[in-house]
Amino acid sequence: SQELEQSPQSLIVQEGKNLTINCTSSKTLYGLYWYKQKYGEGLIFLMMLQKGGEEKSHEKITAKLDEKKQQSSLHITASQPSHAGTYLCGAVRNTNAGKSTFGDGTTLTVKP
Amino acid sequence: DGGITQSPKYLFRKEGQNVTLSCEQNLNHDAMYWYRQDPGQGLRLIYYSQIVNDFQKGDIAEGYSVSREKKESFPLTVTSAQKNPTAFYLCASSLHWTGALRNYGYTFGSGTRLTVV
């Protein structure tokens, strides 16, 4: 998606290491979703952020929305093989709410 | 357990054929969506339905058609007019059209991988 840029595109980390994935929007964000996808499967909802500065956690995954920068970061602490997969961010728009735009994803590999 | 069921998981299409992908949900969700995902890319919206008996074109509707005759069902037909149909297709639903604004997000099916042979 041109509207949402994710970085990096892919990431390989050693088990136990921390990592951060970024998602930057070229348009104003009303909110932002984070989803996880295993290869060949559907997307699993992780969390949604709406307020500037909001931070949410799901197990060892924490995401924060910086509304001024139109950016969100997703941080995984002490990565495990179960964290492997592709992480996608999705933009929530305040008009045409159902027509979210998704980033191209960041593929995470965790080496045991 | 409630969820979205997509079938089949794998589908092979010959040139010039129409094929239909099934999507059924028992979540009592009003809104349903079809996305296409190509390797290394995000999701692109094909069609969406805010409510039963209504549907709208998304960003890449050409070569596709849908129906929403029942709340639970939103089948997608890939017609012969779609020149590059090989992709991973995902169906999703949300409680309401505006439910996507709240902390419900979308519920996704497990996808159908379509290959042209």
Interface residues (C-beta under 8 A of the other chain):
Chain A: S1 L4 Q9 Y30 G31 Y33 Y35 G40 E41 G42 L43 I44 F45 M48 Q50 L88 G90 V92 N94 A97 G98 K99 S100 T101 F102 G103 D104 G105
Chain B: I4 Q6 A31 Y33 G40 Q41 G42 L43 L45 Y48 Q50 G58 F88 L90 A92 S94 W97 T98 G99 A100 L101 R102 N103 G105 Y106 T107 F108 G109 S110 G111 R113
